[in-house]
Amino acid sequence: MSNYTYLTQSGYDKLKAELEELKTTGRQEAAHAISEARAQGDLSENAEYDAAKDAQGMLELRISELETVLANARVIDESQLDDSKVAILSNVTIKNLKNGKQMTYKLVSETEADAKQMKISVTSPIGQGLLGKEKGDVAAIQTPGGQMEFEIVNITIG
């Protein structure tokens, strides 16, 4: 499997904006919190100083993660995608064959996944089970709740 992260243009822009925010405002706030805690005296017994240093470490870790994701990002042009098979950025309407319930999901990268917006990762069990399927196919997917079967009702891009 490749080390690339496939993103929409809006997903890429969102991550880039978060990175800039963390590098500027986030680092300034962390430095300010450390200097305030340092001013309170003995560092060996200063819980605020320890917490500020921990927060700074978490901030730098997130900055590093975002830099890695963006360095390996490939922005996908949705107009160039084929809607005959399920692929990343496809909107897939599936029908649960057990209860007849239909749902529409958009398959996205891990960084853009958001269950509330019905965006699931292509690396999730359902995402992996749907990839490559065509309209009318039945996907048997192993989920944490057991084996489920879904019929591909429709595939669109956009």
N, C-alpha and C positions, 0 to 999 in steps of 0.2 A: 504494500500500500504506500502511496506517495506521502511525502511530508507536506504537501500543499494544503492550504486552507482555501476552499472556494467560497467566495463571498459575492453578494450583490454589491452594486456601487454604493447603495445607501448603507449597507452593513459595514463596508470598508470605511466610508466617511465617518460613521458613528464611532468606530474603534479608534480612528485617527484623532478625532476630536477628544475622546476620552484620554488618549495618551498625552496630547498636548496639555489638557487640563491638569493631569497628574504631574507632568514635568514642571509646570509653572506654578500654579496655585497650590497644588498638593504638596510639593516640596517646600514651598515657602511656609505653609502652615505647619508642616512637620518640624522645620527648623525653628520656627517661633515657639512651638510647644516645648521643644527640647531646651531652648534657651530660658524660657520661663521656669521650667522645672529645675534647671541647673542653678538658677538664681535663688532657689529656696534652701540652699545649704548642702549639707552632707549627702553626697551622691550614693554612699553605701546603704543608706536607709531611706532612700527617696523613691517611693513607689510611683510617683508621677513621672519621674525621670525614666524609670524602667518601662513604664507604659508608653511614654513618648518615643523611646528608642524602638520598642517593639512595633509601634504603629509605623515608624519610619521604615523599618525592615519589611513590613507587609506592603507598604507603598512601593518600595523599590522592587519587590518581587512582582507586583502587578505590572509595573512599568516594563520590567524585563519580559514578562509573558506577552504583553501587548506588542512589544518590539519584535518578538519572535513570530507571532501570528502575522503581523503586517509584513515582515520580511519574506515570509513564505506564502503570502496571499496571492491568489489569482482571482481577478475580478471577472465575473462571467457576464457576458452580454446576453440578456434574456431573449433578444430578437433573433439570436443565432441558434436557439435551442429547438429541438425536434419534439413535438408532442405525441409522437406515435408510441413512445415507450416512457416509462417512469424514469426520471433522472433528477439530479439536483435542480432545484428551483421549479420543479413541476408542482402544479396544484392537482392533487389526486383525490377524487371522490371514491370512497370505498364503502362497501356494504358488508356489515358483519353478517355472515351467513347463519349464525346461531340465533340472533334476535331480529334481524332485518333492518337494524339501525344504520343509517347512512351518515358519514362524516367526511368533511373535506379538509385535507391537510396540505400544507406547503412543505416540501422537503428542502431543508436548508443545511448549512454547515453547523457544527456544534456551537460555534460562537454566536450564531443568530437564532438558535432554537429558543422558542418561547411558547409553552403549552397554552397559555391564555390567549395567544393570537393564532392558535392552531398551526404553529410552525414547529415541525419535528425534525430532529437531526437525521441525516442520512446514515449515521452510525448507530442510531437506536435500533432495537430489534425490529420494530415496525418499519422504519425507514429502510433497513437492509433487506427486509423481506419484500418490500415493494419495488426496489430498484430493478430496472430492466423488464418489468412486467408490462403487458399491453392491455388495452381496453378489452374487457371480457375474461381476462385471466383470473384464476383464483390463486391467492397467495396464502400458503399455510405458514403461519408465523408463530414461533415459540416465544411466548411472553412470560413474564414472571408469574402470571395467573394461569399458565398452561397454554396448550396449543389452541390457536384461533385461526379461523379461515375467513378471508376477506375477498370479495369479488371487486375487481377494478371496474368501476362504473364509468368514470370519465377521467381524462387527463387533459389539462390545459397548462399553458405557460403564461405567466404574467401576474 
